[in-house]
């Protein structure tokens, strides 16, 4: 195989952005390795198809957590994209940057250049958010961002209920001021998914300096001393190696990036020893600091046939399919969560610490959320910046063995208290008069569940991940940090990690947008160092 300047491991959100930006320089040769297959199903462009893509092993790694003692010993699904495009190709498309203070906190944690002002140019270069006039928004980037094309009767009633409960309507929660309620912004264009695969990587594939290899599972990194010189990977039944002249960039995501580092001998000496992996570099933070949004979802039966449930069956579904094919509108053009809310659990807080997701639908739990047959609505809520932390570590030297995911979702007392208050706020909104003509009765947890202990017990028994794993290769300047502020693996040479795993703490909201921003900023850092070395 040709010698490359850069090998990028993983073609998810950040990996596709990296490939796109690095290959804009025709002198830079990039190899992009993706473990998954290139899938061409039309479902991948349909926003509503999230519910059938997740949980399908053709598209999803279908990871499972170990039994979590903080949620009654349950094991939960951790969906991760198993295809070209990664999770960005199968997720719910909700686009949330987070709060200004999130990134200012990143910088204060030892990461210069990662403040709000430091990351804003990369959000702007990524976005094409032409419906928003704010100067903080991008208007010519590859990712099309906007509100859903259709309004929804039940969601409008929910937003009216929130306003009557004293919460403002916010026309653009991505402008830097997040607080309030409204319709979620999603990465879509004319009713179709707008993805890093369909934009950044689509353009990069036209360039002769990109080589893309799918169905190629990287099994370990190659080292000469402390320098990473290439990777070993399985190409079908064959074991192959490839060398690179500049760097290997790991973009395998919050689950598989720490797994690959540990399989290669980079991580805690104790963890590596237990798995029988020779230590190349002792780096104890690898796989630690796992964070995710753990949501409690409240469900109500609805009196009127105005929900996604009845629109997704029989003749009604046939009509929706026809409308989508003709106009790219209707049910299939919409994400399952339409309405958002960012609120403070206590009035004395300076910024929101709770996020709500309103869906004009009721559905089951787990990675595959099948809609009920009768009309219903769901309000999910979670603490925005959870303190609870877990870990992801290898179980053995076998690269095909899934790692041990131990999230400890509700370990923090503060997280538990914030979640309970969020459930109470959500109930007060939905029980308001604006929804009287729609709300029949509370399905779950049920109106008889009232005390803090009862609400917490419900969350432990029925709460679920929101599919936002981050932090397992966090950046910083302390001994538990895995990468520095330039995303270089600490103590190593020629090796970076560029994906959601580098987040030192959780952003305030869904992580898709921040992951693509990390790809943008990561590519800029790589190019700066590349040109600096060329000038030296």
Secondary structure, DSSP 8 states (H G I E B T S, - for coil): ---EEEEEE--SHHHHHHHHHHTTSTT--EEEE-SSB----GGGGBGGGHHHHTT-TTTB--EE---BGGGTTB--EE--B-BTTGGGGTS--B-----HHHHHHHHHTT-TT-SHHHHHHHHHHHEE-TT---TTS-BSSSEEEEE-SS--HHHHHHHHHHHHTT--B-S-TTSS---EEEE-EEEEETTEE--TIIIIIHHHTTSTTEEEE-SEEEEEEEEETTEEEEEEEEETTEEEEEEEEEEEEE--HHHHHHHHHHHTTEE-HHHHHHHT---SEE-TTTTEEEB--EEEEEEEEESSS-SHHHHTSHHHHHHHHHHHHHHS-SGGGS-S--EEEEE-SSTT-SS--EEEEEESS-B-SSSS--B-SS-EEEEEEEESS----EEEE-SSS-TTS--EEE--TT--HHHHHHHHHHHHHHHHHHTSGGGTTTEEEEEES-TT--SHHHHHHHHHHH-EE-S--B-TT-B-SSTT-SB-TT-BBTT-BSEEE-SGGG-SS--SS-SHHHHHHHHHHHHHHHHHHHHHHHH-
